[in-house]
Amino acid sequence: MDHHALPAELELARDAAVHHAESQLTMIADVHTSPTSAPRAPTARKDGEPLPAWSQMSRADRLAYVKTEVLLGVVISFAQVPESVSFAFLAHVRPAVALHSAWIVGLVCALFGGRPGMIHGASGAFAAVIATFLSKPNALGESGDGVELLFPSVMLAGVLMGLVWLGGGARFVTMIGEPVMVGFCNGLAIVIFLAQLHPFRAHDEAGRATWKGGVELGLMLAIMTVSMLTMEFVPKIPRAWAKMLPSSLLAIVIASALELLIRAHGLRTDTIGDVARLSDESRFPIPFFLDARYDLAVLRRPGAALQIVKQACILCLVGVVESLMTTEVVTELVKTPANQHAVISAMGAANCIAGFLGGMGGNAMIALSQINGLSGGKGRLAPATTALCVMGCVMGAYPLLNHVPISALTGVMLVVVVHTFRWSSLGYFVAALVPTAEQRARCRLGRLRLPVACDRWDALVAALVTAVTVACNLMYAVVLGVVLTAVRFAWDASHRLHVSREPSADGRSVTYTARDGHLFFGNALRFGRWFDFDADPQRVELRIEHDASDLSAQTALKKLRGEYEARGKTLHVVVRRALKPATSPSCASPSSSRGGSGSSFGTARSASAAPVVSAPPAPADATVEPEPGTPARDSAV
């Protein structure tokens, strides 16, 4: 090509590009300046793009944002109120205890939390755990024995959440595997289901618990069934009117109308007002130690302090685990970054306040958060609006709540159970009992096939977590599941290491090569079995792929050296790939790439990522073999 012709060709290309850009800008200007053109629609945000600052929004964007967030907040509050009442019965506390916790925890976390768009309040997980602390009350709607210990426990749980935040404990949620998650959800669903049987039981004159019967039982089952069908199937109707109200609110409205119709004919079922009437006395939260309904002498019982600490630890673990899991779910929905540490710190402060004001505490609510995320909620305004609306219902509209039938709340909670339970895990459990993959491929459960790939250990872990959740509590179940999955991984990793022996051509030295795994505590005790101390020549070289990762591995290398030195021989250790220490505090995990450079949460998420682990010290006479293309250097293993 003629070198003198190149500038002319570039000039022509530049002129063509400029002409094309000018024509496009002219077309855009004509559209926006035309007097007949429609008003400019709000600018749509792409997935993954952070929510712009208020000052950067146009007027149309601001109006659209406020309208969407406020309407979502109002709608979600209509669903949160009946759920909070149901969780109160599950936790064996008065409805006002859960309702006040719902708006206190929700408002604090909405304003200061690290995951915009996530709904907080009195949750099912908290209620299921609290139910193990308190005995069943003598009458539905009252608080169980020992409720006075609950409030200090919630406050201490908030303090412990603050310690988790200071210690960067959010990163350890990655240790919770899928089998633990499956068992967690299944066990929680079973606990909630068993708690829904309580409204159908009564006490006879002798104080013995019996099942209700006759017309009252039939009416309760009918109202419960109508509530379940309304909540489950009305949203699936392809009509606009079917989506005007939350299905849970619509179920409560229909059930309340049925209750009024039943009472007009001289029959009745229990309502909230019958079992735990909301009144002026409970409309405002007050410090629990000023409430005359609580006996503070319980706090001075022997063992009360230990009980408070135990309950606080369980609540802290459950709240942190479920909130961080919900954070990941919401992050995947809205495609904007989150600050997990701020999630924990705000939740800790919220529980301190809620416990002080006589609330049961709370954490993130995964179902309501999913509704908000799927409906387009990304900011803090929708969760804050939800909390304020719940507060308005408790303080002003409480007479309406007194007419809600208890059986309607049972129907709402049973739908929650259906959606919480991991039904696909049943096929996995059955597949674990089938001996071979070929037999699994031929088995069917109706029209469903069993999964061919099935790990029996994972199925066992999920089943054990489910059983322990039902028999004990969620904390013990999660800890057991994490321990079992970690033991499984350590066992598998300990059997991956293999050592090969290769003598030199002249027979004066021998080289051992450890490959396909790490030397760590799982295989350190049997590492010496690969070596022939008596038959090896004077010079022995051991090549390992990674540094000695723990004290057990370093001890195993020292024992090898001692065995050879006792026989007058030398052992030289060569490390092919040494662990590199962190060179910058900005090193981030791959998950931090979600945030993007333009987000204020992106920086916090990157800074909160797990740091790179530096290499531990090792034998002084070991050397590091450099990677291909890097200069050789001496280093301690």
C-alpha positions, 0 to 999 in steps of 0.5 A: 500500500502507498504510505502517502495514501493512508492519511487520505483514506483515514480522512475520508473515513473520519468524514463519513463517521462525523457525517453519520453521527451528525445525522443521528444527532439531528434526528434525535433533536428533531424528535425531542424538540418537535411540538407534537412529540410525546413527553419523554419517557423515563430512561430505562436502566439496564440490568446491572446498572446501579440506581442513579442518584436523585440529583442525576434523575430527570423529573420524569424519572423521579416521578416514575421512581417515586410512584413505583416504589410507593405503590409497591410499599403500600401493596407489600404492607398489606401482605406483611400485616397478616403474615406478621400476625401469623408469625406471632401465633407461631412464636407464641407471642401476642400479635402486637409484639410481631407487628411492632417488630415488623415496622421497627426492623423494616424501617431501620433496615430500609434506611440504613441497610446495605441491600436496597429493595429488601423487605425486613420484619418479623420473619418465619425463621425468627418465629420458628426459633422463638417458638422453641424458647417459649412454652405454648400459651394457655390461650391462643393469642397470649404470650407463652411462659418466659416471654420476658427473657425474649426481649433481652435475647433479641437485644443481645442478638442485635449486639452479636450481629454488630460483632459479626459485622465488625469481624467481617463474618458476612463472608462465611455465608459461602460455607453454607452449601446447597444441601444445608439450604435445602434442609433449612428450607424443608425444616422451616416449612415443617415447623411452620406447618406444625404450628398451624395445627394449634388453632384447631385444638381446644381445651376441655374443662379439665384443661386437656387439649382436644381437637375441635369438632362439629360445625366449628371445625367444618367452618374453619376448614372451609375458610382456610381452604378458601384463603389458600385457593385465593392466595394461590390461584387468583394471581395466576388469572390472566386479568388485570383485576386479579393483580390489583391487590396482593393475593394474601390481602385478598384472601384475608378480605374474602375470609373476613366477609365469610366470617361476617356472613357466618355470624349473621346466621348465628355461627362463628369461628375465632378471630384475632379480636376473640383471642388477642384483641388489639386495643389502645393499650398495644397501639404504641410500643413501649420499653418492655420493662415498663409494660405491666403485663410482664413479670420482670422477676423472671429475669432474676431466675437461676439460669436466666442469664445463660438462657438469654445468651443461648437464645441470643446466639441462636437468633443471631445465627438464624438472622444473619444466615437468612438475611445474607441468603435473601440478600443474594436472592434479591441481588440476582433479581434486581442486578444491582450491588449490595453491601453485605456488611451493612445488611448485618450492621443495620439488622443488629441495630434494628433488633436492639431497638425492637427488643428494647421496645418489646418486640420479637426482632426480625430479619430479611423476609425472602418472600416479600423481598422477591415480590418487591424485586420481581415488581421492579423495586430497587431502592429504599423507598419501597421498604421504607413505605412498607414499614410506615404503612405497617406502623399506620395499621398498628397505630390507627387501623387496628380495629379492622385487624380484630375481625380477621379469622384465625383460620384465614391466617392459617390458610395464608401460612399453609401457602407459605409452607407450600412455597418454602418446602423444596419439593424437588428434594423429595425426588433427590431423596428417593434417588439416593435410595436407588442403587445405580444410575441405570435404575434411577434413569428407569424410575419415575414418580408419576410423570417426573423422572428421578435425577440420575446424578445423585450424591448420597452424602448430600441427601443425608446432610439435607435430611439430617438438617431437616430433622434437626430443625424440626427436633431442635432448632435452626442453629443446631441444624445449620451448624451440623450441616456445615460441619458435615459438608466440611468433613465430606470435602476434607475427606475427599480432598485427603484422598486426591494426593498421590506421590510417585517415586522416580529414581535417577539414572545413576541411582544416587538420588530419588525424586518423589512428586506429590500431585493432584492435591494438597498436603494438609491435616486430612492426609498428613498422618499417612503421608510418610507411607509413600516413602521408603526410608531404608531403600532410598539413596543419600539424596532425596528430593520431594516436589510438592505442588503447593505450600504446606497449608497448615501445621499438620502438613508442616509437621509431616514434612519435619517428620520426613526430614527427621526419618531421613536424617536419622539414617544419614540422608538428606531431604530437599523440598521443592515447592512448585507453586507457593501461595502468594501473600496479598499485595494490595488491600483492594484484592476482591473476590469474583463476586465483587464484579457485580457492583460496577465502578459507578456504584457506591456499594460496589466499592464497599463490596470489593473491600469486604471480599475475603482477603488472599491468604498468605503463605505459612512459614515452612522448613528453611531448607525448602525452595520454591520452583518458579512458574514458567516465565517467571524469574527464579527465587528462593523462598521459605515453604 
